Amino acid sequence: MAAPIRQKESQNQSQAAPSPCRIAPDLVTAEGYLKTLPCHFPDQGGMDGFCATRFEKTKK
């Protein structure tokens, strides 16, 4: 996830926030990405691995 994500002038990348999205804080990286791994939530059978980021549209 170190590679930069190409952004348009009309959008800003914003950090995933645990509380508004109801995301467990340990699933959010220091850079603000949502990152899940198969080893997460083993007591619930695990989960698929994903990486996501959040973009907000900016006004021009």
Distance bins in CASP14 RR format, pairs under 12 A and 6 or more apart:
PFRMAT RR
TARGET T0000
AUTHOR 0000-0000-0000
RMODE 2
METHOD distances of the structure
MODEL  1
1 13 0 0 0 0 0 1 0 0 0 0 0
1 28 0 0 0 0 0 1 0 0 0 0 0
1 29 1 0 0 1 0 0 0 0 0 0 0
1 30 0 0 0 0 1 0 0 0 0 0 0
1 31 1 0 0 1 0 0 0 0 0 0 0
1 32 0 0 0 0 1 0 0 0 0 0 0
1 33 1 0 1 0 0 0 0 0 0 0 0
1 34 0 0 0 0 0 1 0 0 0 0 0
1 35 1 0 0 1 0 0 0 0 0 0 0
1 50 0 0 0 0 0 1 0 0 0 0 0
1 51 1 0 0 1 0 0 0 0 0 0 0
1 52 0 0 0 0 0 1 0 0 0 0 0
1 53 0 0 0 0 1 0 0 0 0 0 0
2 29 0 0 0 0 0 1 0 0 0 0 0
2 30 0 0 0 0 0 1 0 0 0 0 0
2 31 0 0 0 0 1 0 0 0 0 0 0
2 33 0 0 0 0 0 1 0 0 0 0 0
2 51 0 0 0 0 0 1 0 0 0 0 0
3 31 0 0 0 0 0 1 0 0 0 0 0
3 33 0 0 0 0 0 1 0 0 0 0 0
3 51 0 0 0 0 0 1 0 0 0 0 0
3 53 0 0 0 0 0 1 0 0 0 0 0
4 13 0 0 0 0 1 0 0 0 0 0 0
4 31 0 0 0 0 0 1 0 0 0 0 0
4 53 0 0 0 0 0 1 0 0 0 0 0
5 11 0 0 0 0 0 1 0 0 0 0 0
5 12 0 0 0 0 0 1 0 0 0 0 0
5 13 1 0 0 1 0 0 0 0 0 0 0
5 14 0 0 0 0 0 1 0 0 0 0 0
5 31 0 0 0 0 1 0 0 0 0 0 0
5 32 0 0 0 0 0 1 0 0 0 0 0
5 33 0 0 0 0 1 0 0 0 0 0 0
5 51 0 0 0 0 0 1 0 0 0 0 0
5 52 0 0 0 0 0 1 0 0 0 0 0
5 53 1 0 0 1 0 0 0 0 0 0 0
5 54 0 0 0 0 0 1 0 0 0 0 0
5 55 0 0 0 0 1 0 0 0 0 0 0
6 13 0 0 0 0 0 1 0 0 0 0 0
6 53 0 0 0 0 0 1 0 0 0 0 0
6 55 0 0 0 0 0 1 0 0 0 0 0
7 13 1 0 0 1 0 0 0 0 0 0 0
7 14 0 0 0 0 0 1 0 0 0 0 0
7 53 0 0 0 0 0 1 0 0 0 0 0
7 55 1 0 0 1 0 0 0 0 0 0 0
7 56 0 0 0 0 0 1 0 0 0 0 0
7 57 0 0 0 0 0 1 0 0 0 0 0
7 58 0 0 0 0 1 0 0 0 0 0 0
8 55 0 0 0 0 1 0 0 0 0 0 0
8 56 0 0 0 0 0 1 0 0 0 0 0
8 57 0 0 0 0 1 0 0 0 0 0 0
8 58 0 0 0 0 1 0 0 0 0 0 0
8 60 0 0 0 0 0 1 0 0 0 0 0
9 57 0 0 0 0 0 1 0 0 0 0 0
9 58 1 0 0 1 0 0 0 0 0 0 0
9 59 0 0 0 0 0 1 0 0 0 0 0
9 60 1 0 0 1 0 0 0 0 0 0 0
10 55 0 0 0 0 1 0 0 0 0 0 0
10 56 0 0 0 0 0 1 0 0 0 0 0
10 57 1 0 0 1 0 0 0 0 0 0 0
10 58 1 0 1 0 0 0 0 0 0 0 0
10 59 0 0 0 0 1 0 0 0 0 0 0
10 60 1 0 0 1 0 0 0 0 0 0 0
11 53 0 0 0 0 0 1 0 0 0 0 0
11 54 0 0 0 0 0 1 0 0 0 0 0
11 55 1 0 1 0 0 0 0 0 0 0 0
11 56 1 0 0 1 0 0 0 0 0 0 0
11 57 1 0 1 0 0 0 0 0 0 0 0
11 58 1 0 0 1 0 0 0 0 0 0 0
11 59 0 0 0 0 0 1 0 0 0 0 0
11 60 0 0 0 0 0 1 0 0 0 0 0
12 53 0 0 0 0 0 1 0 0 0 0 0
12 54 0 0 0 0 1 0 0 0 0 0 0
12 55 1 0 0 1 0 0 0 0 0 0 0
12 56 1 0 1 0 0 0 0 0 0 0 0
12 57 0 0 0 0 1 0 0 0 0 0 0
12 58 1 0 1 0 0 0 0 0 0 0 0
12 59 0 0 0 0 0 1 0 0 0 0 0
13 31 0 0 0 0 1 0 0 0 0 0 0
13 32 0 0 0 0 1 0 0 0 0 0 0
13 33 0 0 0 0 1 0 0 0 0 0 0
13 52 0 0 0 0 0 1 0 0 0 0 0
13 53 1 0 1 0 0 0 0 0 0 0 0
13 54 1 0 0 1 0 0 0 0 0 0 0
13 55 1 0 1 0 0 0 0 0 0 0 0
13 56 0 0 0 0 1 0 0 0 0 0 0
13 57 0 0 0 0 0 1 0 0 0 0 0
13 58 0 0 0 0 0 1 0 0 0 0 0
14 20 0 0 0 0 0 1 0 0 0 0 0
14 21 0 0 0 0 0 1 0 0 0 0 0
14 28 0 0 0 0 0 1 0 0 0 0 0
14 31 0 0 0 0 0 1 0 0 0 0 0
14 32 0 0 0 0 1 0 0 0 0 0 0
14 33 0 0 0 0 0 1 0 0 0 0 0
14 34 0 0 0 0 0 1 0 0 0 0 0
14 53 0 0 0 0 1 0 0 0 0 0 0
14 54 1 0 1 0 0 0 0 0 0 0 0
14 55 1 0 0 1 0 0 0 0 0 0 0
14 56 1 0 1 0 0 0 0 0 0 0 0
14 57 0 0 0 0 0 1 0 0 0 0 0
14 58 0 0 0 0 0 1 0 0 0 0 0
15 21 0 0 0 0 0 1 0 0 0 0 0
15 23 0 0 0 0 0 1 0 0 0 0 0
15 25 0 0 0 0 0 1 0 0 0 0 0
15 28 1 0 0 1 0 0 0 0 0 0 0
15 29 0 0 0 0 1 0 0 0 0 0 0
15 30 0 0 0 0 1 0 0 0 0 0 0
15 31 1 0 0 1 0 0 0 0 0 0 0
15 32 1 1 0 0 0 0 0 0 0 0 0
15 33 0 0 0 0 1 0 0 0 0 0 0
15 34 0 0 0 0 1 0 0 0 0 0 0
15 52 0 0 0 0 0 1 0 0 0 0 0
15 53 0 0 0 0 1 0 0 0 0 0 0
15 54 1 0 0 1 0 0 0 0 0 0 0
15 55 0 0 0 0 0 1 0 0 0 0 0
15 56 0 0 0 0 0 1 0 0 0 0 0
16 22 0 0 0 0 0 1 0 0 0 0 0
16 23 1 0 1 0 0 0 0 0 0 0 0
16 24 0 0 0 0 0 1 0 0 0 0 0
16 25 0 0 0 0 1 0 0 0 0 0 0
16 26 0 0 0 0 0 1 0 0 0 0 0
16 27 0 0 0 0 1 0 0 0 0 0 0
16 28 1 0 1 0 0 0 0 0 0 0 0
16 29 0 0 0 0 1 0 0 0 0 0 0
16 30 0 0 0 0 0 1 0 0 0 0 0
16 31 0 0 0 0 1 0 0 0 0 0 0
16 32 1 0 1 0 0 0 0 0 0 0 0
16 33 1 0 0 1 0 0 0 0 0 0 0
16 34 1 0 1 0 0 0 0 0 0 0 0
16 35 0 0 0 0 1 0 0 0 0 0 0
16 36 0 0 0 0 0 1 0 0 0 0 0
16 50 0 0 0 0 0 1 0 0 0 0 0
16 51 0 0 0 0 0 1 0 0 0 0 0
16 52 1 0 0 1 0 0 0 0 0 0 0
16 53 1 0 0 1 0 0 0 0 0 0 0
16 54 1 0 1 0 0 0 0 0 0 0 0
16 55 0 0 0 0 0 1 0 0 0 0 0
16 56 0 0 0 0 0 1 0 0 0 0 0
17 23 1 0 0 1 0 0 0 0 0 0 0
17 24 0 0 0 0 0 1 0 0 0 0 0
17 25 0 0 0 0 1 0 0 0 0 0 0
17 27 0 0 0 0 0 1 0 0 0 0 0
17 28 1 0 0 1 0 0 0 0 0 0 0
17 32 0 0 0 0 1 0 0 0 0 0 0
17 34 0 0 0 0 0 1 0 0 0 0 0
17 54 0 0 0 0 1 0 0 0 0 0 0
17 56 0 0 0 0 0 1 0 0 0 0 0
18 24 1 0 0 1 0 0 0 0 0 0 0
18 25 1 0 1 0 0 0 0 0 0 0 0
18 26 0 0 0 0 1 0 0 0 0 0 0
18 27 0 0 0 0 1 0 0 0 0 0 0
18 28 1 0 0 1 0 0 0 0 0 0 0
18 29 0 0 0 0 0 1 0 0 0 0 0
18 32 0 0 0 0 0 1 0 0 0 0 0
18 34 0 0 0 0 1 0 0 0 0 0 0
19 25 0 0 0 0 1 0 0 0 0 0 0
19 28 0 0 0 0 0 1 0 0 0 0 0
20 28 0 0 0 0 0 1 0 0 0 0 0
20 54 0 0 0 0 1 0 0 0 0 0 0
21 27 0 0 0 0 1 0 0 0 0 0 0
21 28 0 0 0 0 1 0 0 0 0 0 0
21 32 0 0 0 0 0 1 0 0 0 0 0
21 34 0 0 0 0 1 0 0 0 0 0 0
21 52 0 0 0 0 0 1 0 0 0 0 0
21 53 0 0 0 0 0 1 0 0 0 0 0
21 54 0 0 0 0 1 0 0 0 0 0 0
22 28 0 0 0 0 0 1 0 0 0 0 0
22 34 0 0 0 0 0 1 0 0 0 0 0
23 29 0 0 0 0 0 1 0 0 0 0 0
23 32 0 0 0 0 0 1 0 0 0 0 0
23 33 0 0 0 0 0 1 0 0 0 0 0
23 34 1 0 0 1 0 0 0 0 0 0 0
23 35 0 0 0 0 0 1 0 0 0 0 0
23 36 0 0 0 0 1 0 0 0 0 0 0
23 40 0 0 0 0 0 1 0 0 0 0 0
23 50 0 0 0 0 0 1 0 0 0 0 0
23 52 0 0 0 0 1 0 0 0 0 0 0
23 54 0 0 0 0 0 1 0 0 0 0 0
24 34 0 0 0 0 1 0 0 0 0 0 0
24 35 0 0 0 0 0 1 0 0 0 0 0
24 36 0 0 0 0 1 0 0 0 0 0 0
24 40 0 0 0 0 1 0 0 0 0 0 0
24 41 0 0 0 0 1 0 0 0 0 0 0
24 44 0 0 0 0 0 1 0 0 0 0 0
24 47 0 0 0 0 0 1 0 0 0 0 0
25 32 0 0 0 0 0 1 0 0 0 0 0
25 34 0 0 0 0 0 1 0 0 0 0 0
26 34 0 0 0 0 0 1 0 0 0 0 0
26 35 0 0 0 0 1 0 0 0 0 0 0
26 36 0 0 0 0 0 1 0 0 0 0 0
26 37 0 0 0 0 0 1 0 0 0 0 0
26 39 0 0 0 0 0 1 0 0 0 0 0
26 40 0 0 0 0 1 0 0 0 0 0 0
26 41 0 0 0 0 0 1 0 0 0 0 0
27 33 0 0 0 0 1 0 0 0 0 0 0
27 34 1 0 1 0 0 0 0 0 0 0 0
27 35 1 0 0 1 0 0 0 0 0 0 0
27 36 1 0 1 0 0 0 0 0 0 0 0
27 37 0 0 0 0 1 0 0 0 0 0 0
27 39 0 0 0 0 0 1 0 0 0 0 0
27 40 1 0 0 1 0 0 0 0 0 0 0
27 41 0 0 0 0 1 0 0 0 0 0 0
27 47 0 0 0 0 1 0 0 0 0 0 0
27 49 0 0 0 0 0 1 0 0 0 0 0
27 50 0 0 0 0 1 0 0 0 0 0 0
27 51 0 0 0 0 0 1 0 0 0 0 0
27 52 0 0 0 0 1 0 0 0 0 0 0
28 34 1 0 0 1 0 0 0 0 0 0 0
28 35 1 0 0 1 0 0 0 0 0 0 0
28 36 0 0 0 0 0 1 0 0 0 0 0
28 51 0 0 0 0 0 1 0 0 0 0 0
28 52 0 0 0 0 0 1 0 0 0 0 0
28 53 0 0 0 0 0 1 0 0 0 0 0
28 54 0 0 0 0 0 1 0 0 0 0 0
29 35 1 0 1 0 0 0 0 0 0 0 0
29 36 0 0 0 0 0 1 0 0 0 0 0
29 37 0 0 0 0 0 1 0 0 0 0 0
29 51 0 0 0 0 1 0 0 0 0 0 0
29 52 0 0 0 0 0 1 0 0 0 0 0
29 53 0 0 0 0 1 0 0 0 0 0 0
31 51 0 0 0 0 0 1 0 0 0 0 0
31 53 0 0 0 0 1 0 0 0 0 0 0
31 54 0 0 0 0 0 1 0 0 0 0 0
32 51 0 0 0 0 0 1 0 0 0 0 0
32 52 0 0 0 0 1 0 0 0 0 0 0
32 53 1 0 0 1 0 0 0 0 0 0 0
32 54 0 0 0 0 1 0 0 0 0 0 0
33 50 0 0 0 0 1 0 0 0 0 0 0
33 51 1 0 1 0 0 0 0 0 0 0 0
33 52 1 0 0 1 0 0 0 0 0 0 0
33 53 1 0 1 0 0 0 0 0 0 0 0
33 54 0 0 0 0 1 0 0 0 0 0 0
33 55 0 0 0 0 0 1 0 0 0 0 0
34 40 0 0 0 0 0 1 0 0 0 0 0
34 47 0 0 0 0 0 1 0 0 0 0 0
34 49 0 0 0 0 0 1 0 0 0 0 0
34 50 1 0 0 1 0 0 0 0 0 0 0
34 51 1 0 0 1 0 0 0 0 0 0 0
34 52 1 0 1 0 0 0 0 0 0 0 0
34 53 1 0 0 1 0 0 0 0 0 0 0
34 54 1 0 0 1 0 0 0 0 0 0 0
35 47 0 0 0 0 0 1 0 0 0 0 0
35 48 0 0 0 0 0 1 0 0 0 0 0
35 49 1 0 0 1 0 0 0 0 0 0 0
35 50 1 0 0 1 0 0 0 0 0 0 0
35 51 1 0 1 0 0 0 0 0 0 0 0
35 52 0 0 0 0 1 0 0 0 0 0 0
35 53 0 0 0 0 1 0 0 0 0 0 0
36 46 0 0 0 0 1 0 0 0 0 0 0
36 47 1 0 1 0 0 0 0 0 0 0 0
36 48 1 0 0 1 0 0 0 0 0 0 0
36 49 1 0 1 0 0 0 0 0 0 0 0
36 50 1 0 1 0 0 0 0 0 0 0 0
36 51 1 0 0 1 0 0 0 0 0 0 0
36 52 0 0 0 0 1 0 0 0 0 0 0
37 46 0 0 0 0 1 0 0 0 0 0 0
37 47 1 0 0 1 0 0 0 0 0 0 0
37 48 0 0 0 0 1 0 0 0 0 0 0
37 49 1 0 1 0 0 0 0 0 0 0 0
37 50 0 0 0 0 1 0 0 0 0 0 0
37 51 0 0 0 0 1 0 0 0 0 0 0
38 44 0 0 0 0 0 1 0 0 0 0 0
38 45 0 0 0 0 1 0 0 0 0 0 0
38 46 1 0 0 1 0 0 0 0 0 0 0
38 47 1 0 0 1 0 0 0 0 0 0 0
38 48 1 0 0 1 0 0 0 0 0 0 0
38 49 1 0 1 0 0 0 0 0 0 0 0
38 50 0 0 0 0 0 1 0 0 0 0 0
39 45 0 0 0 0 0 1 0 0 0 0 0
39 46 1 0 0 1 0 0 0 0 0 0 0
39 47 0 0 0 0 1 0 0 0 0 0 0
39 48 0 0 0 0 0 1 0 0 0 0 0
39 49 0 0 0 0 1 0 0 0 0 0 0
40 46 1 0 0 1 0 0 0 0 0 0 0
40 47 1 0 1 0 0 0 0 0 0 0 0
40 48 0 0 0 0 1 0 0 0 0 0 0
40 49 1 0 0 1 0 0 0 0 0 0 0
40 50 0 0 0 0 0 1 0 0 0 0 0
41 47 1 0 1 0 0 0 0 0 0 0 0
41 48 0 0 0 0 0 1 0 0 0 0 0
41 49 0 0 0 0 0 1 0 0 0 0 0
END
